[in-house]
Every structure is written in structure tokens, then in C-alpha cells.
Amino acid sequence: MFDDKTDVATRRHIPFEGTPNFRDYGGYKTRDGRAIKWRQLFRSGELSKLTDNDQDQFGSLDIRIVFDFRRDDERLKDPSLLPESAMPEMVPLPINPGNAVDFVEIIAAGTMNSEQLAGFMCDVNKEFVFDQSEQYRKMFSCFLNLDEGGSLVHCAAGKDRTGFAAAMMLSALGVSRETIFADYMLTADYLSVDKEVARISQKYQWPGEPEVMRPMLEVRPDYLQSAFEIIDKEFPRVEDYLQEVLGVGEVERNWLQSRYLV
């Protein structure tokens, strides 16, 4: 859990003018009493609207590598706007939500109701575990070669694709499940669902009632829980999933913990 809620909330959220859900997911206590270093692990939504002030601030964070989980078409339409003077390594790891069906067509059709969209979001999170695991495996491979500087994981809103990435890193570092969910739910504090409804309605020319889209744009514990339920069903421990599927065994976890814990 958080050490001091006021102080931690201030340190965790980094206000940007062009992206609201930018935050540090370090600082958490691990189950063995250690803590994750601050200003090493960051997560956010898309970076295509960063202002000059934002770019200055981004440059001050010493972020050496950026993992972008947006689809190829998302990256082409809204390319990241980062400071040339402090340009990090960009690693595209495209994840197409809704592997079994065409996500964009579903949204554009506007035929789902709120309950169906909530179920769809649970299915999307389930797919991260196996169907999209190769991208998360590549992410960890890069992490294991990052000796210094910070990293950023992000997608469009910074909640689902990014949320699973952060959850797996926190799991590898030995953070409790309760804390992982607390971090996941912080998106609700920083991301305006109303603004996201307006953005997505325009982006996909949504023909239905905008409010129907809220479940897709909200962050709900059930979504991430759907992914963990698959892991818990197939593996005795999350550490076994990390090793067998994401290539993060005991040696790799020890390296990550020596790198990011104090």
C-alpha cells in the first residue's frame, strides 16, 4: 500500500499539459520490505500532443527507452512528439485489442451496449496473457539490457495495454497483488472519462449514444482481474507465468530487483 498518501500522490502523478495520465509507478513497497526506486519506471497515455513545456519536462526525467503498445495505425496517425535533445530509444510493440475480432470495426459499428462492452474489455485483458505475450516478452528483454536511466510504457489512454505491462513489471519486482491493483486504478484519478468519450466518439465516428462507450474508457478492477484469473488458473504462481511465458525467471527477476529496488 502507499506509505504516505498525500506525499506519494504528489510524487507519483507528473502533470503534463498534453497527456493527463503520466505517472511514476515506482515507490511501492515489495512483499519483502524493499521499495521500488522513484523516477525509473513511468507509464502514460499517448504522447502526440506534448507541448514545449511538456517536452522540457520529459527531457528532465532521463527516460532512455519508450515502449509503445499502440497499433501501427495509431502510431502513424498520432506520432509521439518527444524532445530531439533527449530522444529515447523508441520500441514499438503493437498490440491490437480484440484479437478474435476487429476492434475498430466493432467500435465503428456502434452496435454494442454497455454490458457487452464491459465484457469485451475483460476479453481484451485476457488476451494479453497469451495471445499478446510475445510483445510483453520483448519488453522484458529490453528491460534486462537497460543498465541506467528510466523507461516509459504507454499506449493510447495508458490503462489496459499499459496497465498489464506495469502489472507484470510490479509482479516481477515482488509487489503484492493488492498494490498492483491500487496502481492500476489510479488511472481513474487522472484520466477524464468524459474527455475520452468525446475523443473516441470523434476518432471512430461513433454512431450510437456516447455514454454507451464508458465501460471501454473506464478503468475497472474486473478488467485486470480477468487477466490474473487466466494466469492463476494456468500457473501455480505469477512467477511461473513470468518465467515460462515472458522469459523472466529467477535470474532475471533477481537482476531486475537489484536494478530497481532499494
C-alpha positions as CSV (number, residue, x, y, z in Angstrom):
1,M,0.0,0.0,0.0
2,F,1.0,3.6,-0.2
3,D,3.4,4.9,2.5
4,D,2.0,8.4,2.9
5,K,-0.9,9.0,0.6
6,T,-0.5,12.8,0.1
7,D,3.2,12.7,-0.4
8,V,3.1,9.7,-2.7
9,A,0.2,11.0,-4.8
10,T,2.2,14.2,-5.4
11,R,5.4,12.4,-6.4
12,R,3.6,9.8,-8.5
13,H,1.5,11.9,-10.8
14,I,3.6,14.1,-13.2
15,P,1.4,16.8,-14.6
16,F,1.7,17.2,-18.4
17,E,-0.3,19.7,-20.5
18,G,-0.7,17.3,-23.4
19,T,-1.2,13.9,-21.7
20,P,-3.1,13.6,-18.4
21,N,-2.2,10.0,-17.2
22,F,1.5,10.3,-16.9
23,R,2.8,8.9,-13.7
24,D,5.7,7.2,-11.9
25,Y,4.9,3.6,-10.9
26,G,7.9,3.3,-8.6
27,G,7.9,3.9,-4.9
28,Y,5.9,0.9,-4.0
29,K,6.9,-1.5,-1.2
30,T,7.6,-5.1,-2.1
31,R,6.4,-8.1,-0.1
32,D,9.9,-8.5,1.4
33,G,10.1,-4.9,2.7
34,R,12.1,-3.3,0.0
35,A,10.9,-0.4,-2.2
36,I,11.0,0.4,-5.9
37,K,13.2,3.4,-6.8
38,W,11.4,6.6,-7.8
39,R,11.9,8.2,-11.2
40,Q,12.9,5.0,-13.0
41,L,9.6,3.5,-14.1
42,F,6.9,5.6,-15.9
43,R,3.6,4.9,-17.6
44,S,1.3,7.2,-19.6
45,G,-1.1,7.5,-22.5
46,E,-0.2,8.8,-25.9
47,L,2.5,11.4,-26.4
48,S,1.3,13.1,-29.6
49,K,0.2,16.3,-28.0
50,L,3.1,17.2,-25.8
51,T,3.7,21.0,-25.6
52,D,7.1,22.7,-25.5
53,N,6.9,22.7,-21.7
54,D,6.0,19.0,-21.7
55,Q,9.0,18.2,-23.8
56,D,11.3,20.1,-21.5
57,Q,9.8,18.2,-18.6
58,F,10.1,14.9,-20.4
59,G,13.7,15.6,-21.1
60,S,14.4,16.2,-17.4
61,L,13.2,12.7,-16.5
62,D,16.1,10.9,-18.2
63,I,13.8,8.4,-19.9
64,R,16.1,6.2,-22.1
65,I,13.6,3.9,-23.6
66,V,9.9,4.1,-24.6
67,F,7.7,1.1,-25.1
68,D,4.7,2.0,-27.4
69,F,1.9,-0.6,-27.3
70,R,-0.4,1.3,-29.8
71,R,-1.3,-0.4,-33.1
72,D,0.6,0.6,-36.2
73,D,-2.2,2.8,-37.4
74,E,-2.5,4.6,-34.1
75,R,1.2,5.4,-34.1
76,L,1.1,6.7,-37.7
77,K,-2.0,8.8,-37.1
78,D,-0.7,10.3,-33.8
79,P,3.1,10.1,-33.7
80,S,4.8,10.7,-30.4
81,L,6.2,14.2,-30.0
82,L,9.4,14.0,-27.9
83,P,12.4,16.3,-27.4
84,E,15.1,15.8,-30.0
85,S,17.7,16.8,-27.4
86,A,16.7,13.9,-25.2
87,M,15.3,11.4,-27.6
88,P,14.9,8.0,-26.1
89,E,15.0,4.7,-27.9
90,M,11.6,4.0,-29.3
91,V,10.4,0.4,-29.2
92,P,7.1,-0.2,-31.0
93,L,5.3,-3.2,-29.6
94,P,1.9,-3.1,-31.3
95,I,-1.0,-4.8,-29.5
96,N,-4.3,-4.9,-31.3
97,P,-7.0,-5.1,-28.7
98,G,-9.7,-7.7,-29.5
99,N,-7.5,-10.3,-31.2
100,A,-10.5,-12.5,-32.0
101,V,-12.5,-9.8,-33.7
102,D,-11.7,-6.5,-35.5
103,F,-11.7,-4.0,-32.6
104,V,-12.0,-0.9,-34.8
105,E,-15.0,-2.3,-36.8
106,I,-16.8,-3.1,-33.5
107,I,-16.4,0.4,-32.2
108,A,-17.3,2.0,-35.5
109,A,-20.4,-0.1,-35.9
110,G,-21.8,1.2,-32.6
111,T,-23.9,-1.9,-32.0
112,M,-22.7,-3.0,-28.6
113,N,-24.4,-1.9,-25.4
114,S,-22.6,-1.0,-22.1
115,E,-22.7,-4.5,-20.7
116,Q,-21.3,-6.1,-23.8
117,L,-18.5,-3.5,-24.0
118,A,-17.6,-4.3,-20.4
119,G,-17.4,-8.0,-21.2
120,F,-15.4,-7.1,-24.3
121,M,-12.9,-5.2,-22.2
122,C,-12.5,-8.3,-19.9
123,D,-11.8,-10.4,-23.0
124,V,-9.2,-7.9,-24.2
125,N,-7.3,-8.2,-20.9
126,K,-7.5,-12.0,-21.1
127,E,-5.8,-11.9,-24.5
128,F,-2.8,-10.1,-23.0
129,V,-1.8,-13.2,-21.1
130,F,-1.1,-15.5,-24.0
131,D,-2.2,-14.0,-27.4
132,Q,-0.2,-10.8,-26.9
133,S,2.6,-12.3,-24.7
134,E,5.3,-12.0,-27.3
135,Q,5.2,-8.2,-27.1
136,Y,5.5,-8.2,-23.3
137,R,8.3,-10.8,-23.6
138,K,10.2,-8.4,-25.9
139,M,9.5,-5.6,-23.4
140,F,11.2,-7.5,-20.6
141,S,14.1,-8.4,-22.9
142,C,14.8,-4.7,-23.4
143,F,14.4,-4.0,-19.7
144,L,17.1,-6.6,-19.0
145,N,19.5,-4.7,-21.1
146,L,18.8,-1.2,-19.6
147,D,21.5,-0.6,-17.2
148,E,20.7,3.0,-16.4
149,G,18.1,5.7,-17.0
150,G,14.3,5.5,-16.9
151,S,11.7,3.8,-19.0
152,L,8.2,4.5,-20.1
153,V,5.4,2.1,-21.1
154,H,2.4,3.7,-22.9
155,C,-0.5,3.2,-25.2
156,A,-3.4,5.5,-26.2
157,A,-5.0,6.0,-22.8
158,G,-2.4,4.3,-20.7
159,K,-4.8,2.0,-18.9
160,D,-5.2,-1.5,-20.5
161,R,-2.2,-2.5,-22.6
162,T,0.0,-0.3,-20.4
163,G,-1.8,-1.5,-17.3
164,F,-0.9,-5.1,-18.0
165,A,2.7,-4.1,-18.7
166,A,3.0,-2.3,-15.4
167,A,1.3,-5.1,-13.5
168,M,3.8,-7.7,-14.9
169,M,6.8,-5.5,-14.0
170,L,5.5,-4.9,-10.5
171,S,4.9,-8.6,-10.2
172,A,8.5,-9.3,-11.3
173,L,9.7,-6.9,-8.6
174,G,7.8,-8.6,-5.9
175,V,4.9,-6.2,-5.3
176,S,1.7,-7.5,-3.8
177,R,-1.4,-8.1,-5.9
178,E,-3.2,-5.5,-3.8
179,T,-0.7,-2.8,-4.6
180,I,-0.7,-3.7,-8.3
181,F,-4.5,-3.2,-8.4
182,A,-4.1,0.1,-6.5
183,D,-1.7,1.3,-9.1
184,Y,-3.9,0.1,-11.9
185,M,-6.9,2.0,-10.5
186,L,-5.0,5.3,-10.3
187,T,-5.9,5.9,-13.9
188,A,-9.4,6.8,-12.6
189,D,-7.9,9.8,-10.8
190,Y,-6.1,11.2,-13.7
191,L,-8.0,10.3,-16.9
192,S,-11.3,12.1,-17.6
193,V,-13.7,9.5,-19.0
194,D,-15.9,12.3,-20.3
195,K,-13.0,13.7,-22.4
196,E,-12.1,10.2,-23.5
197,V,-15.7,9.5,-24.6
198,A,-15.6,12.7,-26.7
199,R,-12.2,11.7,-28.2
200,I,-13.1,8.2,-29.1
201,S,-16.6,9.2,-30.4
202,Q,-14.8,11.6,-32.9
203,K,-12.0,9.2,-33.7
204,Y,-14.3,6.3,-34.7
205,Q,-17.3,8.4,-35.7
206,W,-19.3,6.5,-33.2
207,P,-22.9,6.4,-34.4
208,G,-24.5,5.3,-31.1
209,E,-25.1,7.0,-27.8
210,P,-21.7,8.2,-26.4
211,E,-22.4,7.1,-22.9
212,V,-22.6,3.5,-24.0
213,M,-18.8,3.7,-24.6
214,R,-18.0,4.5,-20.9
215,P,-17.1,0.9,-20.0
216,M,-14.5,0.8,-22.7
217,L,-12.9,4.0,-21.4
218,E,-13.1,3.4,-17.7
219,V,-10.6,1.5,-15.6
220,R,-12.3,-1.3,-13.6
221,P,-10.8,-3.9,-11.3
222,D,-12.6,-6.6,-13.3
223,Y,-10.6,-5.9,-16.4
224,L,-7.2,-6.6,-14.9
225,Q,-8.6,-9.3,-12.7
226,S,-9.7,-11.1,-15.9
227,A,-6.0,-11.4,-16.9
228,F,-4.9,-12.5,-13.5
229,E,-7.6,-15.2,-13.4
230,I,-6.2,-16.7,-16.5
231,I,-2.7,-16.7,-15.0
232,D,-3.9,-18.1,-11.7
233,K,-5.8,-20.9,-13.5
234,E,-2.8,-22.0,-15.6
235,F,0.1,-21.5,-13.2
236,P,0.7,-22.1,-9.5
237,R,2.3,-18.6,-9.1
238,V,2.6,-15.5,-11.2
239,E,6.4,-16.1,-11.1
240,D,5.8,-19.3,-13.1
241,Y,3.9,-17.4,-15.7
242,L,6.7,-14.8,-15.9
243,Q,9.3,-17.5,-16.4
244,E,7.5,-19.8,-18.8
245,V,5.7,-17.2,-21.0
246,L,7.6,-13.9,-20.6
247,G,11.1,-15.2,-20.2
248,V,11.6,-13.7,-16.7
249,G,12.9,-16.5,-14.5
250,E,14.6,-16.3,-11.1
251,V,17.8,-15.0,-12.5
252,E,16.1,-12.3,-14.5
253,R,13.9,-11.3,-11.5
254,N,16.9,-11.0,-9.3
255,W,18.6,-8.8,-11.9
256,L,15.5,-6.5,-12.1
257,Q,15.2,-6.4,-8.4
258,S,18.8,-5.4,-7.9
259,R,18.4,-2.7,-10.6
260,Y,15.1,-1.2,-9.4
261,L,14.8,-1.9,-5.6
262,V,16.3,-0.3,-2.6
